Amino acid sequence: MKKNNQLLVAALGLLLASCGGGGHKKTPGGVDYIVHKSGSGAQLKEGDTVLMNIIQKLNDSTLATSRERSGGAPVPVLIQKSQQKWDLMDGLAALHEGDSATFAIPVDSLPQPRPPFAKKGDKLNVTFVVVSKFSSVKQLAEDQKLIKDYTAKNNIQATPTPEGVYVATQVAGTGEQPQAGDTVVVNYTGKLLNGKVFDSSVDTTINPGRPLQPIRFPIGKGFVIKGWDAGIASLKKGTKATLILPSTLGYGLQPTPMIPSNSVLVFDVELLDIKKPTAAPATPAAPGAPAKKK
């Protein structure tokens, strides 16, 4: 979630102590809430990453929804130890997968900034819908099924690397293969499984006004997402290929304005060049210190 959505984040500290059945209740801090639906899934606990939908209203007027900010996908919330009286985390840890509840928080009790149009006595009504706990193992299985369906539908023959990047080669390069520390020069176009392009170094319509130029980065140094390090390292200079990345090797749970959480990513790439690292100048030995023997 964005930093500027401070009310939404602040509201994450105001949940219930037990979810039980429906009806009106109070949190340990005295906040009124109502459970609309009691889920039958596993109970949440400290350390869990939970996927949730969040709706924030001032009285009956909608201020923000997590779906608008995440492209429709649930947002990840890490369950942590409560830090203050109005912290929701103790209550979150008592919820179950599938629970839905709304909390009526007096605006006067919220930290700044508050809605500038809010009046004394107004309430911030925040609804939390617990979709599921996040599991990297489960997510990878879902991603692999999506990739299998995508490659079958589009008649793509792709081979996975040991790291799990699926590579479909259109033009096999004849040059060398990059090694860790080499700087690679790559043209690319990135898109989602639905075909929506989110970035490109060759298409002027994606980022109007931005100069078109290939990306340059050192292999294996963490300058790019894991799927890029693994996928580009598997190619030879001159290769044109499609890389299909499971979300765990892409942006994972962290959405961007154009990429929802847990998105499988597709990149059409061309490895244009490989540049070896420049050798660092030798460090002269300190006066009186023995030189390294050759």
C-alpha positions as CSV (number, residue, x, y, z in Angstrom):
1,M,0.0,0.0,0.0
2,K,1.1,3.6,-0.7
3,K,2.5,5.8,2.0
4,N,0.0,8.5,1.2
5,N,-2.8,6.2,2.2
6,Q,-2.0,6.7,5.8
7,L,-5.6,6.4,7.1
8,L,-5.9,3.0,5.4
9,V,-2.7,1.9,7.0
10,A,-3.6,3.3,10.4
11,A,-6.8,1.4,10.3
12,L,-4.9,-1.8,10.1
13,G,-4.3,-1.4,13.9
14,L,-7.9,-1.5,14.9
15,L,-9.3,-5.0,14.4
16,L,-11.2,-7.4,16.7
17,A,-9.9,-9.7,19.3
18,S,-12.0,-12.6,18.2
19,C,-14.0,-13.2,15.0
20,G,-16.6,-15.8,16.2
21,G,-20.0,-15.4,14.8
22,G,-21.6,-12.3,13.3
23,G,-23.1,-9.3,15.2
24,H,-21.9,-6.2,16.9
25,K,-18.8,-6.4,19.1
26,K,-15.9,-4.3,20.5
27,T,-12.2,-4.6,20.1
28,P,-10.0,-4.5,23.2
29,G,-9.4,-0.8,22.5
30,G,-13.1,-0.1,22.5
31,V,-13.7,0.2,18.7
32,D,-17.2,-1.0,17.6
33,Y,-17.3,-3.5,14.7
34,I,-19.6,-5.9,13.0
35,V,-18.7,-9.3,11.6
36,H,-20.6,-9.7,8.3
37,K,-19.2,-13.1,7.5
38,S,-17.3,-15.7,9.5
39,G,-14.9,-17.7,7.4
40,S,-14.0,-21.3,7.8
41,G,-10.4,-21.0,6.9
42,A,-7.3,-21.1,9.0
43,Q,-6.8,-18.6,11.8
44,L,-4.2,-15.9,11.1
45,K,-1.2,-15.5,13.3
46,E,1.8,-13.2,13.7
47,G,4.2,-13.6,10.8
48,D,1.6,-14.5,8.3
49,T,1.3,-12.5,5.1
50,V,-2.4,-12.2,4.3
51,L,-4.2,-11.1,1.1
52,M,-7.1,-8.7,1.9
53,N,-9.5,-6.4,0.3
54,I,-10.0,-3.1,2.2
55,I,-12.7,-0.5,1.8
56,Q,-12.5,2.8,3.7
57,K,-15.5,5.1,4.2
58,L,-16.1,8.3,6.0
59,N,-19.6,7.6,7.4
60,D,-21.2,6.3,4.2
61,S,-19.0,8.0,1.6
62,T,-16.2,5.9,0.1
63,L,-12.7,7.3,0.5
64,A,-10.6,4.6,-0.9
65,T,-10.6,0.9,-1.8
66,S,-7.6,-1.4,-2.1
67,R,-8.9,-2.8,-5.4
68,E,-8.5,0.6,-7.0
69,R,-4.9,0.9,-5.9
70,S,-3.9,-2.7,-6.8
71,G,-5.5,-3.3,-10.1
72,G,-8.3,-5.3,-8.5
73,A,-6.1,-7.8,-6.7
74,P,-6.1,-8.2,-2.9
75,V,-3.3,-6.4,-1.1
76,P,-0.8,-8.1,1.1
77,V,-0.7,-7.3,4.9
78,L,2.0,-8.7,7.2
79,I,0.6,-9.6,10.6
80,Q,2.9,-8.2,13.2
81,K,3.0,-7.6,16.9
82,S,0.9,-4.7,18.1
83,Q,2.8,-1.6,18.9
84,Q,0.1,0.7,20.4
85,K,-3.4,0.9,21.8
86,W,-5.0,1.6,18.5
87,D,-3.0,-1.0,16.6
88,L,-5.2,-3.5,14.7
89,M,-2.7,-6.3,14.6
90,D,-3.9,-8.1,17.7
91,G,-7.3,-8.3,16.2
92,L,-6.0,-9.4,12.8
93,A,-4.3,-12.3,14.4
94,A,-7.7,-13.5,15.7
95,L,-9.4,-13.5,12.2
96,H,-9.7,-16.5,9.9
97,E,-9.5,-16.8,6.2
98,G,-12.8,-15.8,4.7
99,D,-13.8,-13.4,7.5
100,S,-15.3,-10.0,6.6
101,A,-15.8,-7.3,9.2
102,T,-16.4,-3.5,9.4
103,F,-14.9,-1.3,12.1
104,A,-16.3,2.1,13.1
105,I,-13.4,4.2,14.2
106,P,-14.1,7.7,15.7
107,V,-12.3,10.2,13.5
108,D,-11.3,12.1,16.7
109,S,-9.2,9.1,17.8
110,L,-7.2,8.9,14.6
111,P,-3.7,10.2,14.2
112,Q,-3.0,13.0,11.7
113,P,-3.6,13.4,8.8
114,R,-7.3,13.1,9.0
115,P,-9.8,13.8,6.2
116,P,-9.9,17.6,6.0
117,F,-13.7,17.5,5.5
118,A,-14.3,15.2,8.5
119,K,-16.4,16.7,11.4
120,K,-16.3,16.0,15.1
121,G,-18.3,12.8,15.7
122,D,-17.7,11.3,12.2
123,K,-16.6,7.8,12.0
124,L,-14.1,6.1,9.7
125,N,-15.7,2.8,8.6
126,V,-13.2,0.3,7.4
127,T,-14.1,-3.1,6.0
128,F,-11.6,-5.9,5.8
129,V,-12.2,-9.0,3.8
130,V,-9.6,-11.7,4.5
131,V,-9.1,-13.6,1.2
132,S,-6.4,-16.0,2.1
133,K,-3.0,-16.5,3.7
134,F,-0.2,-16.2,1.2
135,S,1.9,-19.3,0.5
136,S,4.9,-19.1,-1.8
137,V,4.5,-22.9,-2.5
138,K,0.9,-22.6,-3.4
139,Q,1.5,-19.4,-5.4
140,L,4.2,-21.1,-7.5
141,A,1.9,-24.0,-8.2
142,E,-0.8,-21.6,-9.4
143,D,1.8,-19.7,-11.5
144,Q,3.0,-22.9,-13.2
145,K,-0.6,-23.8,-14.1
146,L,-1.1,-20.3,-15.6
147,I,2.2,-20.7,-17.6
148,K,1.2,-24.1,-18.8
149,D,-2.2,-22.8,-20.0
150,Y,-0.6,-19.7,-21.6
151,T,2.1,-21.6,-23.5
152,A,-0.5,-24.2,-24.7
153,K,-3.0,-21.5,-25.9
154,N,-0.3,-19.6,-27.7
155,N,1.6,-22.6,-29.1
156,I,4.8,-21.7,-27.3
157,Q,7.5,-24.2,-26.7
158,A,9.3,-23.1,-23.6
159,T,11.9,-24.8,-21.4
160,P,12.4,-24.0,-17.8
161,T,15.8,-22.9,-16.4
162,P,16.9,-24.5,-13.1
163,E,15.6,-21.4,-11.3
164,G,12.1,-21.7,-12.9
165,V,12.1,-19.2,-15.7
166,Y,10.5,-20.5,-18.9
167,V,12.5,-19.7,-22.0
168,A,11.2,-19.9,-25.6
169,T,13.9,-19.1,-28.2
170,Q,12.9,-17.5,-31.5
171,V,16.4,-16.7,-32.8
172,A,19.3,-18.6,-31.3
173,G,22.4,-16.5,-30.8
174,T,25.9,-17.7,-31.7
175,G,27.8,-15.6,-29.3
176,E,29.1,-16.2,-25.8
177,Q,26.8,-16.7,-22.7
178,P,27.0,-14.1,-20.0
179,Q,28.8,-14.9,-16.8
180,A,28.2,-13.4,-13.3
181,G,29.5,-9.9,-13.2
182,D,29.2,-9.4,-17.0
183,T,27.2,-6.4,-18.1
184,V,24.5,-7.3,-20.6
185,V,22.7,-5.0,-23.0
186,V,19.1,-6.0,-23.7
187,N,16.1,-4.8,-25.6
188,Y,12.8,-5.9,-24.1
189,T,9.0,-5.6,-24.0
190,G,7.2,-6.7,-20.9
191,K,3.6,-7.7,-20.7
192,L,1.0,-9.5,-18.6
193,L,-0.6,-12.8,-19.5
194,N,-3.6,-10.9,-20.9
195,G,-1.3,-9.2,-23.4
196,K,-1.2,-5.8,-21.7
197,V,2.2,-4.2,-22.2
198,F,3.6,-2.5,-19.1
199,D,7.1,-1.5,-20.3
200,S,9.3,-1.6,-23.4
201,S,12.7,-0.3,-24.6
202,V,11.6,-0.5,-28.2
203,D,8.0,0.8,-28.3
204,T,7.5,4.6,-28.1
205,T,3.8,4.3,-27.2
206,I,4.4,2.8,-23.8
207,N,6.4,5.6,-22.3
208,P,5.8,8.7,-24.5
209,G,8.7,11.1,-24.4
210,R,11.2,8.6,-22.8
211,P,14.2,8.0,-25.0
212,L,14.3,4.4,-26.3
213,Q,17.4,2.6,-25.2
214,P,18.3,-1.0,-24.2
215,I,18.7,-1.8,-20.5
216,R,22.2,-2.4,-19.2
217,F,22.9,-4.3,-16.0
218,P,25.4,-6.7,-14.4
219,I,24.3,-10.3,-14.3
220,G,23.9,-11.9,-10.9
221,K,24.3,-8.7,-8.8
222,G,20.6,-8.1,-7.9
223,F,20.1,-5.1,-10.1
224,V,17.0,-6.6,-11.7
225,I,14.3,-9.0,-10.6
226,K,15.4,-12.6,-10.1
227,G,13.7,-13.9,-13.2
228,W,15.7,-11.5,-15.4
229,D,19.0,-12.5,-13.8
230,A,18.3,-16.2,-14.4
231,G,16.6,-15.8,-17.8
232,I,19.1,-13.5,-19.5
233,A,22.0,-15.6,-18.0
234,S,20.7,-18.6,-19.9
235,L,20.9,-16.9,-23.3
236,K,23.8,-16.4,-25.8
237,K,24.6,-13.1,-27.4
238,G,22.3,-12.4,-30.3
239,T,19.5,-14.5,-29.0
240,K,15.9,-13.4,-29.3
241,A,13.6,-15.1,-26.9
242,T,10.5,-14.9,-24.7
243,L,11.0,-15.2,-20.9
244,I,8.0,-16.3,-18.8
245,L,8.5,-15.5,-15.2
246,P,6.4,-17.0,-12.3
247,S,5.4,-14.2,-9.9
248,T,7.9,-15.5,-7.3
249,L,10.7,-14.5,-9.7
250,G,9.1,-11.2,-10.7
251,Y,7.5,-8.6,-8.4
252,G,5.7,-11.1,-6.2
253,L,3.3,-9.5,-3.7
254,Q,4.5,-6.0,-4.4
255,P,2.2,-4.4,-7.1
256,T,3.2,-1.6,-9.3
257,P,0.8,0.9,-11.0
258,M,0.6,-1.5,-14.0
259,I,1.4,-4.9,-12.5
260,P,-1.0,-6.5,-10.0
261,S,0.3,-8.6,-7.1
262,N,1.4,-12.1,-8.0
263,S,1.5,-11.5,-11.7
264,V,3.2,-14.0,-14.1
265,L,5.3,-11.8,-16.5
266,V,6.1,-12.3,-20.1
267,F,9.2,-10.6,-21.6
268,D,10.2,-10.6,-25.3
269,V,14.0,-9.9,-25.1
270,E,17.0,-9.7,-27.4
271,L,20.5,-10.0,-25.9
272,L,22.4,-7.4,-27.9
273,D,25.8,-7.4,-26.2
274,I,27.9,-8.7,-23.3
275,K,30.6,-6.6,-21.8
276,K,33.2,-8.0,-19.5
277,P,33.9,-6.1,-16.3
278,T,36.9,-3.8,-16.4
279,A,39.8,-5.0,-14.3
280,A,40.4,-2.8,-11.2
281,P,43.9,-1.2,-11.1
282,A,46.4,-3.0,-8.9
283,T,46.7,-1.7,-5.4
284,P,50.4,-0.8,-4.7
285,A,51.9,-2.6,-1.7
286,A,52.4,-0.6,1.4
287,P,56.0,0.5,2.1
288,G,57.9,-2.4,3.5
289,A,55.1,-4.9,2.8
290,P,56.0,-7.9,0.6
291,A,54.6,-7.9,-2.9
292,K,52.3,-10.9,-3.8
293,K,54.4,-13.6,-5.4
294,K,53.6,-14.5,-9.0
